[in-house]
Amino acid sequence: MKRPIAVGMILLGVSILLFFFLNLLLGSVTVPAGAVWKIIWGADAGNEIWQNIVLKSRLPQAVTALVAGAGLAVAGLQMQTVFRNPLAGPSVLGVSSGASLGVAFVVLLSGRLGGVALSRLGYMGEIAMTLSAIVGALAVMLLIVWVAQKVKGNVTLLIIGVMIGYVATAIIGVLKFFSAEEDVRAYVVWGLGSFARVSGGQVATFAIIMAVLLPLSMLLVKTLNLLLLGDGYARNLGLNVKRSRIWVIVCAGVLVAIVTAYCGPISFLGLAVPHLCRGIFRTSDHRVLMPASLLAGSSLALLCNLIARLPGFEGALPVNSVTALIGAPVVAVVLFKHRKEDTGE
């Protein structure tokens, strides 16, 4: 690894540690840094309230943001590469829309048919929403994989994915129209996205699943580099383009499905982070971009979660609003600077 690249990776790693600690330190309740440090290492901080705040609220949020940001960034990079489209993101194939449709059936349709929405059943309702989101997302992903075996062009597959997203959105709109106001509000709140939704044993389950999926996604680095060369060159080098495309789509789709199921639809991170990493490291080599996107996605997600919970806000701001407001200007500056240097202006 070249020295500038190694330095960039180290800085990203340091930023993750810094933002992770700040996520534990800052919030509506002030907890001293020394007390946070003791709580992390299992020592007695002398205040049970502080310990509950850090261990039961802030730590699960920080871990969720860390893992979700990494998953979305890696999925976004894979989508942009396989479709050779800079605007491709994790939700481009309708996987997020499928998850949203699954949750809509639990929150909206169950309330309309049964009188009481499953989402109001406390812990069981949370489990039902998570499972329905996974089922909806994976169902759409299986449909996309089936379509990918029937069509050759990436553009056709991309358009079909967008159309699936529109159909899911239309069905959700119909369900909203016939649902009670409370159920619609509950669904809208879920759609805003939140890293605070995962708690208790769900955090460990979510982290373990992503800890398995993210290393597996790294095995596709060579495949993604070959796909960059174009289908013709990739075939000449012995790559089965059709099968490889399906594997990449499945990997990205599963990552998006799991993150959306646990955190709701988180926008922008998967679209922006790969561009940010290309601008910083000045390379298209996925041996650099994959780990860089993983680290940058985690760092940016932690930063957005920190801003959403800053003192002065009642409760927490929607994560989707923060990700767009913070990330978009940063990426725009990086891209314009990179373009200016390339043109010599």
Secondary structure, 3 states (H helix, E strand, C coil): CCHHHHHHHHHHHHHHHHHHHHHHHCCCCCCCHHHHHHHHCCCCCCCHHHHHHHHHHHHHHHHHHHHHHHHHHHHHHHHHHHHCCCCCCCCCCCHHHHHHHHHHHHHHHHHHHHCCCHHHCCHHHHHHHHHHHHHHHHHHHHHHHHHHHHCCCHHHHHHHHHHHHHHHHHHHHHHHHCCCHHHHHHHHHHHCCCCCCCCCHHHHHHHHHHHHHHHHHHCCHHHHHHHHCCHHHHHHCCCCHHHHHHHHHHHHHHHHHHHHHHHCCCCCHHHHHHHHHHHHHCCCCHHHHHHHHHHHHHHHHHHHHHHHCCCCCCCCCCHHHHHHHHHHHHHHHHHHHHHHHHHCC
